[in-house]
Amino acid sequence: MDTDAPTKSTPLWGWDELIAASGGRPDGTPTQAVTGFAINSREISPGDVFVALRDKRDGHDFVNSAFAGGAAAALVDEQYQRQDGDGALVRVSDTFVALEDIGRAARARLAPDARVIAVTGSAGKTTTKDMLRASFGSLGPTHAADRSFNNHLGVPLTLARMPADTRYGVFELGMSHAGEIAHLTRLVRPHVAIVLNVLPAHLGNFAGEGEIADAKAEIFQGLEPDGVAILNGDSPHFDRLRKIATGHTAQIMTFGSAESGADGALIDCGQRARDGKPGQKILAEFPSCGMMTYQIALAGRHTAENSLAALLAVDAVGGDVQRAAMALAEVAPSSGRGERISLPVEHGTVLLIDESYNANPGSMAAAIRTAAQTRGNDKRRLILALGDMLELGDRGLELHRGLADTIDAAGVDLVFASGAQMAALFEALPEHRRGQWAARSTDLLEPILATLQYGDVIMVKGSNGSAMGALVAGLKQHYAGPER
C-alpha cells in the first residue's frame, strides 16, 4: 500500500491520543473520526484537523471556514475566541510547536521494525521521494507526502499524517539555510539518510559549495543508532560527506558509476524503455542481488542515478530490491519536474517538457542535456525557455552565463529567456540561438507561439520565483483552446 494518509474511513488519531500528543486541552468533542491534518482551509477534507498556524496569514481567521468544509477539529491558540459553527477545538500555547509535537508522537508510535527513510540534495529530492515511495510501497504499507512537503511546515505535517501501522516512512528534507535540516532530521529520525548531490543552489546563503555540503550532511544528525548513510560516490564532495557521516553511523553505502566502485553501481542507462514508452532501461548492480535490469518512466542519467539511491535504500533495510525495482516503471514525472505534454499544432505536435518547478545551475544543465536526448537521431528543433536561477549570490551572473557551454554542447536551436539574471546568458549566446529576452516569463508566450512548429521540443525551466510555471500554463491553455 502506497499512501500519504490513511483510508478516510480509518481513524488516524484517537481524540484522547491526539490531545496527549499535542500537549493541549480539549474544548468540545469531535462528531467524526480524525482522519487527517490540513494547514490550508481550502484543502480541508472531512475528518481533517485544521491547524491554525500564524504564518504569512493567521490561520485563526479561517477556523470557521475549515469547519464549514468538514473539519473534525481545529488546533488553535489558547486565546482563540470560539465562533458560531466551530466544532471541537484543541487549545495549545503555540500551534506550530503543537504540530511538531504531534509529528514526534506519530514517529514514536511506529512499530520497532518499521523503517524511516529521509532524502535530501540540491536537486531531484521530490522525484527520488516518489521513487522511494513506489519502491517501498511494493513491500508494505508506505507513507510519504504527495507533494514537495520538505520544509519546516511540510515535514511535521507529513509526520502528523503518518498512520500508526506504517511499515516504511519516506521523507524529503529541504533547506535554504544552515541548521534547517538538522532540526527536520531530528523530527524524522531516519534509519536511512540519503544525500543525492551538492550543487550551487541557495549559494547566496553560503560561502561556497563546501558549506552547502555541510548543510546537507546535517541529515545524518538524526540517524537512528543502526542507521545507514547513502552517498553519491561520484560527488566531488564525497570525501567531505563521508567524513561527516562517519561521525553518526558505522555503515555507509554509495551509489553512482561502476568506476567509482559504488555499492549501487550504474552500468548502463538511457536506452528506450520497452514498448516505446517514455523513460529508459537501466542495467545496474546491487549488493544483495548482483546485476539486474529494470526500467523507469523518467528520462535523464541523473534520474537513473537517483533510482539507484532509492533501490539501495531498499537493500539497506533488507528489502527485495528486484521487486522494488519493478515498481519504478510506474513513477511518472510530476508537474514542473519533467512532465511531458504533447501540444497539438498544425501538421502534428510539439513536445513540451515542463521543468518549471525550480532550478539551480546543476539541475538546469542536467535538464538541458536530458531534453536534448528526446530528439534522438531525427532533426527536431530543441527550444529552451529559461527563467532566472535565484539565490546564487555574487556568482549569479557568472553561473547564468556559464550555461552557454551546456547549451552549445546540447545543440540547442533557440533560447528564450526572462529575468535580469538570464539576460546575462542571453547576451552570451551567439545570434543564431537568440529567440527573445523579456523581463517577465509571460511576455515570452506570444514570441514562442509565433516560433513553434510541428516536431519541436520546448523545455521550460527556472526557479520558482521566476514564474516559469505561468508560461507553461499559457502554452497549455493556448493549445487547449476550442480552435484546436
Secondary structure, DSSP 8 states (H G I E B T S, - for coil): -EESS--TTS-SB-HHHHHHHHT-EEES--SS-B-EEESSGGG--TTEEEE--BSSSBGGGGHHHHHHTT-SEEEEETT----TT--EEEEES-HHHHHHHHHHHHHHTS-TT-EEEEEE-SS-HHHHHHHHHHHHHTTS-EE--SS---STTHHHHHHHT--TT-SEEEEE---SSTTHHHHHHHHH--SEEEE----SSSGGGSSSHHHHHHHHGGGGGG--TT-EEEEETT-TTHHHHHHHHHTT-SEEEEEEEGGGT-SEEEEEEEE--GGG-SSEEEEEEETTTEEEEEEES--SHHHHHHHHHHHHHHHHTT--HHHHHHHGGG----TTTTEEEEEEETTEEEEEEEETT---HHHHHHHHHHHHHTTTTS---EEEEEE---S-GGGHHHHHHTHHHHHHHTT--EEEEESTTHHHHHHHS-GGGEEEEESSGGGGHHHHHHH--TT-EEEEE--GGGTHHHHHHHHHHHHTSTT-
